């Protein structure tokens, strides 16, 4: 029982610390917690003494987290989020899923997710979405994400996943580029075209186009090439008429519908991918993750495909 009491006491200190860290004010934290500012200060001081590190830099006017305090806050925030998830799972009330939901998506993910966010917030107003749009490789567990939307294989056995939908790559160019250079009729014609190349930001490798063996490739292009590590930039460069762009169909669809891009038909092998939503297996029953997974799997990539 003594050990349990100490754990409960430690958890209370952690909750006070997190509130003070988010308020950056002992007075502000005291108002939210319903205690005095001096009580908050004493709790923080006791926590600092127990840890042997300074968590806050204090002055007469400001309170700031130290480097150690910032690291401790991230871990404590995760602990409290997990505790809240556990309480939600065991609750027999009819409360809606709630709490902060940290989701990582590729940079271009805003194109397929953002149009649905208003509906998600209407359905689940007590969920606080924290979206990280980045092409870097993330460790969903170590980096503290609740869910990740990515394409490709999922080798980590600690993760659960659900397919969202397929996409495929299309070759397109601006009408003004095609008017000036003509549309390639066969793969060998690409040697006479500017081909916009995508470089993976994590590995630095060029994403190859799916050419048959011994066929002409963009690497042999006689015109100037542009290479960049952002697929949105490929789209923008193609719209500006700087070359042929090879991009996912969901990224090109709006520009094609508006006449900013035209699809280029070449006998290229199929180049398809699959997006999935991924979450740690230990959190598969979390209400906020469950409703997010159900929502995105029923909404994303359900539109008409480019032909």
C-alpha positions, 0 to 999 in steps of 0.5 A, a space after each residue: 500500500 505504501 508503494 501505491 500511495 507513493 505512485 499516486 503522489 508522484 502522479 499528482 506531482 506529474 499532473 501539476 508539473 504538466 499543467 504548469 508547463 502548459 500554462 507557463 505560469 504557477 498562478 495560471 496552473 493554480 487556477 486550473 487545478 483549484 489550489 494556491 500558487 504557493 502549493 503549485 510552487 512547492 509541488 514543483 520544488 519537491 519534484 525537482 528535488 526528487 529528480 535532481 534537476 531544475 525543470 523551470 527557469 523562474 524570474 519575477 515575471 516569467 516561468 520557462 521550461 529548462 531543456 530537461 523540463 521540456 524533455 520531461 514534459 513530453 514524457 509526462 504528457 504521454 503518460 497522462 494521455 495514456 492514463 486518460 485513454 485507459 479511463 476512457 476505455 473503462 468508462 461506462 458513460 456515453 461520453 464522446 472520445 476525447 483528448 489529444 490525438 497526434 497523427 503523422 502524415 506525409 507532406 502531401 497528406 493535407 490534400 486527402 485529409 484536410 477536406 474531411 477535417 471539418 466533419 471529423 471535428 463536428 463528429 468528435 469535438 472533444 478530440 484535439 487533433 495534433 497533425 504533423 505533416 512531414 516526409 521524414 521517417 518517424 518511429 510511431 512509438 518512440 516519437 509518441 504518435 497515436 497514429 500515422 498515415 503512410 504508404 509502403 510496407 509495414 515491417 514492424 510487428 508492434 504496429 497495427 494497420 488498416 488499408 485506406 485505399 490505393 493510388 497510382 502515379 500518372 505522367 502529366 504536363 502543362 498545356 503550354 509545355 506540350 504546345 511548345 515541346 509536343 507530347 511524347 508518343 513513345 517512351 524513347 521520346 522522353 530523351 527529348 523532354 525535361 523530366 521532373 525528378 523526385 528525390 526521397 528526402 530521407 534516403 536521397 535516392 531518386 524515385 525512378 519511373 517504371 520503364 521497361 528494361 533498356 528503355 529511354 529514361 529521364 536520366 538520359 534526357 537531353 533537356 535540363 532536368 529539375 530534381 526536388 525532394 517535395 512532391 508538391 514542388 513537382 506539381 508546381 513545376 509541372 504547372 509552370 511548364 518546366 517539364 513532365 511531372 510524374 506524381 500520384 493521381 490524387 495530387 494531379 487530379 485538381 490541376 487536371 480538372 482545372 486545365 492546368 495539367 494534362 495527362 500524357 499517355 505512354 505505355 508505362 507499367 503500372 505504378 501503384 501504391 497503398 496508403 494505410 493508417 498505422 497505430 501501436 498495437 498496445 493502443 488499438 482499443 483507445 477510443 480516440 484512435 478507434 474513431 479516427 481509424 474508422 473515420 479515415 478508412 471510410 472517407 479517404 481515397 473513395 473518389 473517382 480515379 483518373 483514367 
